[in-house]
């Protein structure tokens, strides 16, 4: 189940990052576009992940909220992923959708790594840790 949950995070992040990059590409550009795309993609990925875990675990809402450390990790992951995506796509002159997709993917990979370091596993309550 863990692999499926992580795959959902990656897929949703790439799709939402690409769509938000296309939508916001006319208004923003460069680093602000990548930061907005990665923040939106991580928020959407977290919601999709939570819905998947609740449906598969059949327990209902296991957690009452998001641990503050995971929120901080997501913001850090968003900044790292978006700045990396901006540097990667700067010389290639790619469309904003591609910049958003790469920002979403890199941010999701970073968030997954930071969340694994945090030690939280899907379906685990605060009392089980």
VENZI-V460651 format. One record per run of one state. SS is the DSSP state (2 for helix, 1 for strand, 0 for the rest). FROM is the first residue (numbers start at 1). LEN is the number of residues. If there is no record, write none. Layout:
# VENZI-V460651
ss from len
SS FROM LEN
SS FROM LEN
This chain:
# VENZI-V460651
ss from len
0 1 1
2 2 23
0 25 6
2 31 27
0 58 10
2 68 23
0 91 5
2 96 23
0 119 7
2 126 3
0 129 1
